[in-house]
Amino acid sequence: MKSTQLKLLIISIFILISGWSCKKDAAKEENLISIPPALQKLKQYIPKDNPLSAEKIKIGKKLFFDERLSIDGTVSCSFCHNPLLGFSDGRYRSMGIYGLRSKRNSPTIINRLFGQYQFMDGRASNIEEVIVEHIQNSIEMGNNLENLVVTLNSDGTYRDEFQNVFGTQVTAEGISKSLASYVRTLVSGNSAFDKFIAGNNGAISESAKRGYDLFKSERLKCSKCHSGDNFSDEKFQNNGAGMDSEAPDFGRYLETGNEEDKGKFKTPTLRDIARSSPYMHDGSIKSLAEVVEFYNQGGIPNKNLSEYVKPLNLTESEKTDLVEFLRSLTGTNIYYLSVR
């Protein structure tokens, strides 16, 4: 065999091996987490510069419960996003260091893997940005990234883990990427409702079935905003919540400056909604029954009120049916995707 032919053969073999390796790595990442069947069609928002890995997720989970992320060592991510409370905190407004209160309720962070916009007003485009803001927020964690890096680098276990995953000591970028990777594993699906849709007619009660029919009806129009498999269109709507206060929170408007965005907030997922009370951006509604009544009354009137929010004239039994449907959206595989 001539020298040139030999070189071409070697190059061809190298290309084939490299291609097989890339496909193997891609398949490994794709199969790293197990998406519930009802959610498999949803787009996953994973930055190209932060692919998922089991090791990175492991670090992120450890960081999520580490109170050293806050300046006074009292507040972890789980303080406001408690797994036992649907990854919210049960308070009408979230609390941070020194007992300081935020102006908004802590939303659930489940299924953010499928979210294009982050925060209630959509001001962040990825979870990594959210984490950096929370750490540095003067009310929430009150820390700065430089100080946090020094703190965590004093922990030999963290240093070793970061070296293994990122090839460096603890860095701010590594912290945000690890935490974001873990948050993307917090997926809820396989609910009683999902089993019903999949063909198990006995998975939910007759009341919940009637509630589902109401939910998707043209009369109520709930599914206009709470649409798709994640029950959220990931868009922004004004339902009037808080708009009758002396100093209303204008939500999306604070980000865009557009007059029509005043009072708009991102449509939340309804999955696991029964676990994450209180509700609305200001935590002003305590129960699902009160949420249904809020919409039954047509929200709170204001000039930017969504066209879909109108008085519904529900009967008492219809209100009960809607609540039963909402409760059926609680996932049975709750909290963590299986990391393989």
C-alpha positions as CSV (number, residue, x, y, z in Angstrom):
1,M,0.0,0.0,0.0
2,K,1.3,3.4,-1.0
3,S,2.1,6.0,1.7
4,T,-0.7,8.3,0.5
5,Q,-3.3,5.5,0.6
6,L,-2.2,4.5,4.0
7,K,-2.6,8.0,5.3
8,L,-6.0,8.3,3.8
9,L,-7.0,5.0,5.4
10,I,-5.8,6.1,8.8
11,I,-7.6,9.5,8.5
12,S,-10.8,7.6,7.4
13,I,-10.6,5.3,10.4
14,F,-10.0,8.3,12.7
15,I,-13.1,10.1,11.4
16,L,-15.3,7.1,11.8
17,I,-14.1,6.6,15.4
18,S,-14.5,10.3,16.2
19,G,-18.0,10.3,14.7
20,W,-19.0,7.2,16.7
21,S,-17.6,8.8,19.9
22,C,-19.5,12.0,19.4
23,K,-22.8,10.1,18.8
24,K,-22.1,8.0,21.9
25,D,-21.5,11.1,24.0
26,A,-24.7,12.7,22.6
27,A,-26.7,9.6,23.3
28,K,-25.2,9.5,26.8
29,E,-26.4,13.0,27.5
30,E,-29.8,12.5,25.9
31,N,-30.4,9.4,28.1
32,L,-28.9,10.9,31.3
33,I,-32.3,11.9,32.7
34,S,-35.7,10.2,32.3
35,I,-38.4,12.5,31.0
36,P,-41.9,11.5,31.9
37,P,-43.9,10.3,28.8
38,A,-46.4,13.2,29.0
39,L,-43.5,15.7,28.8
40,Q,-41.3,14.1,26.1
41,K,-42.5,16.4,23.3
42,L,-41.5,19.6,25.1
43,K,-38.5,21.5,24.1
44,Q,-35.6,21.3,26.6
45,Y,-33.7,24.6,27.2
46,I,-30.1,23.4,27.9
47,P,-27.4,25.9,26.9
48,K,-24.8,24.4,24.6
49,D,-22.0,25.5,26.9
50,N,-23.5,23.7,29.8
51,P,-24.5,20.1,28.8
52,L,-25.8,17.9,31.6
53,S,-23.6,15.4,33.3
54,A,-24.2,13.2,36.4
55,E,-21.2,14.6,38.1
56,K,-22.2,18.2,37.6
57,I,-25.8,17.5,38.7
58,K,-24.4,15.9,41.9
59,I,-22.4,19.1,42.7
60,G,-25.5,21.2,41.9
61,K,-27.7,19.2,44.3
62,K,-25.1,19.6,47.1
63,L,-24.9,23.4,46.4
64,F,-28.7,23.7,46.4
65,F,-28.9,22.7,50.0
66,D,-25.8,24.6,51.2
67,E,-26.5,27.6,53.3
68,R,-23.0,28.9,52.7
69,L,-24.2,30.4,49.5
70,S,-25.7,33.2,51.6
71,I,-23.6,35.9,53.2
72,D,-24.7,35.0,56.8
73,G,-24.8,31.2,56.2
74,T,-28.5,30.9,56.9
75,V,-30.2,30.7,53.5
76,S,-29.8,28.0,50.9
77,C,-31.6,27.7,47.6
78,S,-33.9,25.1,49.3
79,F,-34.9,27.8,51.8
80,C,-37.2,29.4,49.2
81,H,-37.6,26.3,47.0
82,N,-38.4,23.5,49.5
83,P,-38.9,20.1,48.0
84,L,-41.6,19.3,50.5
85,L,-43.6,22.4,49.3
86,G,-43.5,21.8,45.6
87,F,-40.1,23.7,45.4
88,S,-41.7,26.9,46.7
89,D,-41.7,28.1,50.3
90,G,-45.2,28.4,51.5
91,R,-44.8,32.1,52.4
92,Y,-46.9,34.8,50.7
93,R,-43.6,36.6,50.0
94,S,-40.2,35.0,49.9
95,M,-37.8,35.6,52.8
96,G,-34.1,36.0,52.6
97,I,-31.2,36.8,54.9
98,Y,-31.9,38.6,58.2
99,G,-35.6,37.9,57.7
100,L,-35.9,40.4,54.9
101,R,-38.9,40.0,52.6
102,S,-39.0,40.1,48.8
103,K,-41.9,41.8,47.0
104,R,-42.9,38.6,45.3
105,N,-43.9,35.0,46.1
106,S,-41.4,32.2,45.5
107,P,-42.6,30.3,42.4
108,T,-42.1,26.6,42.0
109,I,-39.0,25.7,40.0
110,I,-40.2,22.4,38.7
111,N,-40.1,21.9,35.0
112,R,-37.9,24.9,34.3
113,L,-36.1,22.6,32.0
114,F,-38.9,23.5,29.6
115,G,-39.0,27.2,30.2
116,Q,-37.6,29.8,27.7
117,Y,-37.9,32.7,30.1
118,Q,-37.0,32.8,33.8
119,F,-38.4,34.8,36.7
120,M,-42.0,35.9,36.8
121,D,-41.2,38.9,34.6
122,G,-39.0,37.0,32.2
123,R,-35.9,39.1,32.8
124,A,-33.5,36.1,32.6
125,S,-33.0,33.9,29.5
126,N,-31.5,31.0,31.4
127,I,-31.3,29.4,34.8
128,E,-27.6,30.2,35.1
129,E,-28.5,34.0,35.1
130,V,-31.2,33.4,37.8
131,I,-28.7,31.7,40.1
132,V,-26.1,34.5,39.9
133,E,-28.9,37.1,40.6
134,H,-30.2,35.2,43.6
135,I,-26.8,34.9,45.2
136,Q,-26.0,38.6,44.8
137,N,-29.5,39.9,45.6
138,S,-29.3,42.0,48.8
139,I,-32.5,40.6,50.2
140,E,-32.2,37.0,49.3
141,M,-28.6,35.8,49.8
142,G,-26.7,39.1,50.0
143,N,-23.4,37.5,48.9
144,N,-21.0,38.3,46.1
145,L,-19.5,35.8,43.8
146,E,-15.9,36.5,44.8
147,N,-16.6,35.9,48.5
148,L,-18.6,32.7,47.7
149,V,-15.8,31.3,45.6
150,V,-13.3,31.8,48.5
151,T,-15.7,30.2,51.0
152,L,-16.3,27.1,48.9
153,N,-12.7,26.7,47.9
154,S,-11.9,26.3,51.6
155,D,-13.8,23.1,51.4
156,G,-11.5,20.4,50.1
157,T,-14.3,18.2,48.9
158,Y,-15.8,20.9,46.7
159,R,-12.3,21.7,45.3
160,D,-11.8,18.1,44.3
161,E,-15.3,17.8,42.8
162,F,-14.9,21.0,40.7
163,Q,-11.4,19.8,39.6
164,N,-12.9,16.5,38.4
165,V,-15.8,18.2,36.5
166,F,-14.4,21.5,35.3
167,G,-10.7,21.0,35.6
168,T,-10.4,24.0,37.9
169,Q,-11.0,24.9,41.6
170,V,-14.4,26.3,42.5
171,T,-15.4,29.2,40.2
172,A,-18.5,31.4,39.9
173,E,-19.1,30.0,36.5
174,G,-18.9,26.4,37.8
175,I,-21.3,27.2,40.7
176,S,-23.9,28.6,38.4
177,K,-23.6,25.8,35.8
178,S,-23.8,23.1,38.5
179,L,-26.8,24.5,40.2
180,A,-28.5,25.1,36.9
181,S,-27.9,21.5,35.9
182,Y,-29.5,20.3,39.1
183,V,-32.5,22.6,38.7
184,R,-33.1,21.1,35.2
185,T,-33.6,17.7,36.8
186,L,-36.5,18.9,38.9
187,V,-39.3,17.6,36.7
188,S,-42.8,16.6,37.6
189,G,-45.0,14.4,35.4
190,N,-46.7,11.0,35.4
191,S,-49.6,12.5,37.4
192,A,-53.0,10.9,37.8
193,F,-54.2,13.2,35.0
194,D,-51.4,11.9,32.7
195,K,-52.4,8.3,33.4
196,F,-56.0,9.3,32.6
197,I,-55.0,10.8,29.3
198,A,-52.9,7.7,28.5
199,G,-56.0,5.6,28.7
200,N,-56.5,4.7,32.4
201,N,-60.1,6.0,32.8
202,G,-60.1,5.3,36.5
203,A,-57.0,7.3,37.3
204,I,-59.0,10.4,38.2
205,S,-62.4,11.0,39.7
206,E,-65.5,11.8,37.8
207,S,-65.3,15.3,39.4
208,A,-61.8,15.8,38.0
209,K,-63.0,14.7,34.6
210,R,-65.7,17.3,34.6
211,G,-63.2,19.8,35.8
212,Y,-60.9,19.0,32.9
213,D,-63.8,19.5,30.4
214,L,-64.5,22.9,32.0
215,F,-60.8,23.8,31.9
216,K,-60.5,23.3,28.2
217,S,-63.9,24.7,27.3
218,E,-64.4,27.8,25.2
219,R,-66.6,29.1,28.0
220,L,-63.7,29.3,30.6
221,K,-60.7,29.5,28.2
222,C,-58.3,28.4,31.0
223,S,-56.2,26.4,28.4
224,K,-55.6,29.5,26.3
225,C,-52.8,30.4,28.7
226,H,-52.3,27.2,30.6
227,S,-51.7,25.3,27.4
228,G,-49.6,22.3,26.3
229,D,-48.2,19.4,28.2
230,N,-46.6,21.7,30.9
231,F,-49.9,23.7,31.2
232,S,-48.1,27.0,30.4
233,D,-47.7,28.9,27.3
234,E,-44.6,30.6,28.8
235,K,-46.1,34.0,27.8
236,F,-47.1,36.9,30.0
237,Q,-50.6,37.8,31.0
238,N,-52.4,40.3,33.3
239,N,-55.1,38.7,35.5
240,G,-55.3,41.8,37.7
241,A,-53.7,40.3,40.8
242,G,-52.3,43.1,43.0
243,M,-53.4,45.8,40.5
244,D,-55.8,47.3,43.1
245,S,-53.0,47.9,45.6
246,E,-51.7,51.4,46.4
247,A,-48.3,50.5,44.7
248,P,-48.9,47.7,42.3
249,D,-46.1,45.5,41.0
250,F,-46.1,46.1,37.3
251,G,-44.2,42.9,36.5
252,R,-43.2,42.5,32.8
253,Y,-43.4,46.3,32.3
254,L,-40.4,46.8,34.6
255,E,-38.4,44.8,32.2
256,T,-39.7,46.0,28.8
257,G,-41.0,49.5,29.6
258,N,-44.0,48.8,27.3
259,E,-47.2,50.3,28.7
260,E,-49.2,47.3,27.6
261,D,-47.0,45.0,29.8
262,K,-48.1,46.6,33.0
263,G,-49.3,44.0,35.4
264,K,-48.3,41.1,33.2
265,F,-46.5,38.0,34.7
266,K,-45.4,34.8,33.2
267,T,-48.0,32.0,33.0
268,P,-47.0,29.5,35.7
269,T,-47.1,25.7,35.1
270,L,-50.1,24.1,36.8
271,R,-48.2,20.9,37.4
272,D,-47.9,20.2,41.1
273,I,-50.0,23.3,41.7
274,A,-51.6,21.7,44.8
275,R,-48.2,21.6,46.5
276,S,-47.1,25.2,45.9
277,S,-49.5,27.5,47.7
278,P,-49.9,30.5,48.2
279,Y,-50.6,31.7,44.7
280,M,-50.1,34.7,42.4
281,H,-46.9,36.8,42.2
282,D,-47.8,38.5,45.5
283,G,-48.9,35.3,47.3
284,S,-52.3,36.9,47.9
285,I,-54.3,33.8,47.3
286,K,-54.0,30.9,49.8
287,S,-55.9,28.0,48.3
288,L,-56.9,26.4,45.0
289,A,-60.5,27.1,45.8
290,E,-59.7,30.8,46.2
291,V,-57.8,30.8,42.9
292,V,-60.9,29.4,41.2
293,E,-63.1,32.0,42.9
294,F,-60.7,34.7,41.8
295,Y,-61.1,33.8,38.2
296,N,-64.8,33.2,38.6
297,Q,-65.1,36.9,39.7
298,G,-63.1,37.9,36.6
299,G,-59.8,38.8,38.2
300,I,-59.3,42.4,39.2
301,P,-60.3,44.9,36.5
302,N,-57.6,47.2,35.0
303,K,-56.9,48.5,31.6
304,N,-54.4,45.8,30.7
305,L,-56.6,42.8,31.9
306,S,-56.2,39.8,29.7
307,E,-59.0,39.2,27.2
308,Y,-59.3,35.7,28.6
309,V,-60.1,36.8,32.2
310,K,-63.8,37.5,32.5
311,P,-66.5,36.6,35.1
312,L,-67.3,32.8,34.7
313,N,-70.6,32.4,36.6
314,L,-69.5,29.0,37.9
315,T,-71.8,26.9,40.1
316,E,-70.4,25.6,43.4
317,S,-70.2,22.1,41.9
318,E,-68.2,23.4,38.9
319,K,-65.8,25.1,41.3
320,T,-65.2,21.9,43.1
321,D,-64.7,20.0,39.8
322,L,-62.0,22.5,38.7
323,V,-60.2,22.1,42.0
324,E,-60.3,18.4,41.7
325,F,-58.8,18.6,38.2
326,L,-56.0,20.9,39.4
327,R,-55.2,18.4,42.2
328,S,-54.9,15.6,39.6
329,L,-51.9,17.4,38.1
330,T,-49.6,16.4,41.1
331,G,-46.9,14.2,39.8
332,T,-46.2,10.8,41.3
333,N,-42.5,10.8,40.2
334,I,-42.2,14.1,42.0
335,Y,-39.0,16.0,42.4
336,Y,-36.0,14.4,40.7
337,L,-35.5,12.9,37.3
338,S,-33.5,9.7,37.5
339,V,-29.9,10.4,36.9
340,R,-28.5,7.4,35.2
